Amino acid sequence: MKPTSTESSSQVRLVSVSADEAGQRIDNFLARHLKGVPKSHIYRILRRGEVRVNSGRIQARYKLCAGDNVRIPPVRVAAPDSLPGEGRARSLAPCILFENERCLVLNKPAGIAVHGGSGVSQGIIEMLRAERPDASYLELAHRLDRDTSGCLVIALRRSFLRSFHEQLRAGQVRKHYLALLAGGWSGGQRVVDVALRKNQVQGGERIVRVDETGKDALSVFTPVSRFPQATLVEVELKTGRTHQIRVHAAHIGHPLAGDSKYGDREFNRKMRDLGLRRMFLHAHLLEFHDPGSAEAIHISAPLDDTLRSVIDRLESP
């Protein structure tokens, strides 16, 4: 096995928290300053009290304040060219759809998690931090499932992150997805207003279920293209629950193509014969307001070649 190259930081660092960095958790702050260090090691040095804020011990959930002084202990950091994980040799630069001083929007590729953890060594945010070592702030503004592609917002300023989250809570961020669903679609637009409850256990696996005691969830399905065995729909999310589109689609009898958890096995097999090797779920449209300019930002992400080829085959006689 080829040995992993490392860089050694033999000195304690004292870092002052800027106004843009204020409000974020200490574990996320350390992940940016200790690129290449596994999250498990970051939590270990926090538990041991090796990280201090204003000379005091803190927990991983501590949220930093502007002017806090953070003591970062010496650690061994993986060299940038030896970082493990998906997309190691892939640059995210071609995926950028929009960027200004406050945020950037990526057309996230399918198959890459948005962040490392749970067996994933490196995600989108870690890749960006590795590509932009001098960036003072890089944080996920929201999330997409690992197998979902499309518009993903990254905050470049703490003030933008706060504003974006306020817009999300107020329902002011428009999120539209393209999804390929099983079966022919009768009628037009369909509103699915069904509560969802997550972390239910079925066969030892945690899933999301339709449950009237769960959280409100609202999705609007609009047919785009109809095929004999499938329907391409646009889905507007009015809420942002875990696996919302996938569970709502299955609930109305039109499970998502390629969905191994909530989908239809026979339909998925037919879609694999057409070349589909992932879920057909793509965040294709995103609208929000830029707090710096007060302008509406409208971003559209094109389908990748794999999903386009599936549509082409469905359209072929």
Order of alpha helices (4+ residues) and beta strands (2+ residues): beta-beta-alpha-alpha-beta-beta-beta-beta-beta-beta-alpha-beta-beta-alpha-beta-beta-beta-beta-beta-beta-alpha-alpha-beta-beta-alpha
